[in-house]
Amino acid sequence: MKTVKEVSHLTGISVRTLHYYDEIGLLKPTRISEAGYRLYDDKALEELQQILFFREFDMPLKEIKAVMGNPDLDKNQLLSNQKKILVLKKERLERIIASIEDILEGDNKMDFEVFSKAEIEQMYEQMSQNMTEEQKKIFVQEYGSMEAFEKHFVESASGEEAQKNFAKVVEWYGDKDSTLYAAKAPENSEIVEAYSKRYEQVIKKLVSMKGKDVTTFEVKQIVGELDFVVKQLYRMKDVTAFMLQTAEMYMDNKEMQESLDQIHGGGSAMFIGKALKAFYGSHE
């Protein structure tokens, strides 16, 4: 058994943080001594090690607690996936270092690749794991086999245009690691469906304000509600860039306007676009 001070010295985690983990139920001590000291056994230290691994990926404590407390989740598989992300990040950094060395040596060659082939293959693997059998049948009918679809996906995603789109998605999520995490993170389909329905409800509420000044509090209040839903739906910390680009599409893309206006009535796309611009324009 180790005291909280010994655990702190061993791991570098402050005593205050260990006390907080106890308070929120993330890591309870194995037992409390008669003198009131928290004591931790080897099993508790193993749990702390897993918690620290997850913290390295900026996972919120609430999510870590859910993972640690769910017996149905394969924690080793999650850590294995996190390891793959680290390896890919290491490879990316090595490519950047190599590019810098080339520039310093006079070979002014820049690497604009956003995701490597290995990272794209990993995205495909995660995507295929989350596909239903019905979805797989559609791709088999279209491409002949899942292997053929995988080849098409990797080749297409490696192209210049796709890499430009990836760059935009990375901008939305803030960094590449967050993008990969959002792409691979297990998500309850019922939760996604619930947020999708709520998104449609908020859009309808926003459209009901059509004709009003988009700078009024009541319109901005609805966009604020939309902001929360989009963050939850797409697992983004900040959706400003994403929503501003969405606003531009609603205001400039004729096909997008026609499609949205058919659902919500004429002028809806333009109104939503202006409302998003008014709300997020001040965030730039």
Sequence and secondary structure as in RCSB ss.txt:
>XXXX:A:sequence
MKTVKEVSHLTGISVRTLHYYDEIGLLKPTRISEAGYRLYDDKALEELQQILFFREFDMPLKEIKAVMGNPDLDK
NQLLSNQKKILVLKKERLERIIASIEDILEGDNKMDFEVFSKAEIEQMYEQMSQNMTEEQKKIFVQEYGSMEAFE
KHFVESASGEEAQKNFAKVVEWYGDKDSTLYAAKAPENSEIVEAYSKRYEQVIKKLVSMKGKDVTTFEVKQIVGE
LDFVVKQLYRMKDVTAFMLQTAEMYMDNKEMQESLDQIHGGGSAMFIGKALKAFYGSHE
>XXXX:A:secstr
 EEHHHHHHHH   HHHHHHHHHTTSS  SEE TTS EEE HHHHHHHHHHHHHHTTT  HHHHHHHHH TTS H
HHHHHHHHHHHHHHHHHHHHHHHHHHHHHTT       SS HHHHHHHHHHHHHT  HHHHHHHHHHHSSHHHHH
HHHHHHHTSHHHHHHHHHHHHHHSSHHHHHHHHHS   HHHHHHHHHHHHHHHHHHHTTTTS TTSHHHHHHHHH
HHHHHHHHHT S  HHHHHHHHHHHHH HHHHHHHHHHH TTHHHHHHHHHHHHHGGG 
